[in-house]
Amino acid sequence: KSFAGVAAPKPESESVSSASQTDEPALIPSISKEIKPDQLNGIAPHAPSEKGEVPILISRPKGIAGLSSWPVRCGVPFPRGAVADAKNVRLLGPDGKAVPFQSKTLGTWDLPAPPRQAGSGKSVRWLLIAFNAGTADRYTLQFGPKIDSSRAEPAQPVRVKNDKKAITVETGDLKLQVSREHNSLIEQLWWKGVPLFRKDGRRGAWLTDQSGKVFEAARDAKEYKVEVEQSGPLRAIIKASSMFANESGQRTNQSISRIHVSAGQPVVQIYHTFVLTEGGKKRQLKNLSVSFPLEKEACGAKRRVAESVAYDSFEEG
């Protein structure tokens, strides 16, 4: 579950803007605490600030109390014209030192003149930031044209190798490989050089319909696509998509998975999107699962489902 919250004044409702399109799933968390506008130093609704600050508050979920750091993502909104360039943003810890982070602009404002600057007709509207949060519960995002655009680098940056057969990602002690030939989701996972998956066994997403037929995403080589959606020193996202297919080649529904890894973190986060391509009268689901064949040495690995989703069967009218 997301556990970072930001608070910022909403842009005026009468303003109309153009937002850039993105494949980033909806990951903007709810605000954990209410911050009054006067606490957001320097944010101006129509003019770039020399320097502004947005507090980022951390509310930790259960189950990670023993970890010294955890990958965090949150969206930060800015009023029209407040941030001309996402490069002039930095993240500070409670000690005032720069914290390594990665950012992506998810939406932009169209700027009228003034304050349109030469060569630029847009400003940042939504900024997605990702960082590894330590034990502190408050961080500060600073922005402005005078903010140094150079960023702190993680001690163990993410490394991505992309070739014809596979995409390999290393975050330090953790290493994973995604096949380009079939949608096994994660073909192999290593921890400190030791492989955690067996070579045999079912891999990836699969489903069972009302008649007991099993469809696996790994069986659909025809429409299987895999790509490096994001790659940076702090975070990498691998996107894999295909249909589900059975032994006879019959295909149904769509599987879209995003595999998130962060620098120095012993964590793999998988966000799965299941797309229905057939009506409920034709095919109903008894089961939808993701499987990985663990080696005996890896059976003590912690596995956690972020949130269970209730499924209610329905008939089409």
Salt bridges, closest charged atoms under 4 A:
GLU12 OE2 - HIS46 NE2 3.39
GLU24 OE2 - ARG73 NH1 3.83
GLU24 OE2 - ARG235 NH1 4.00
GLU50 OE1 - LYS146 NZ 3.52
ASP110 OD1 - LYS122 NZ 2.59
GLU170 OE1 - ARG159 NH2 3.09
GLU187 OE1 - HIS182 NE2 3.08
ASP200 OD1 - ARG198 NE 3.04
ASP209 OD2 - ARG283 NH1 2.67
GLU216 OE2 - ARG202 NE 3.66
GLU216 OE2 - ARG219 NE 3.43
ASP220 OD1 - ARG251 NE 3.23
GLU223 OE2 - ARG251 NH2 2.42
GLU229 OE1 - ARG258 NE 2.83
GLU247 OE2 - ARG219 NH2 3.75
GLU278 OE2 - LYS282 NZ 3.37
GLU278 OE1 - ARG283 NE 2.64
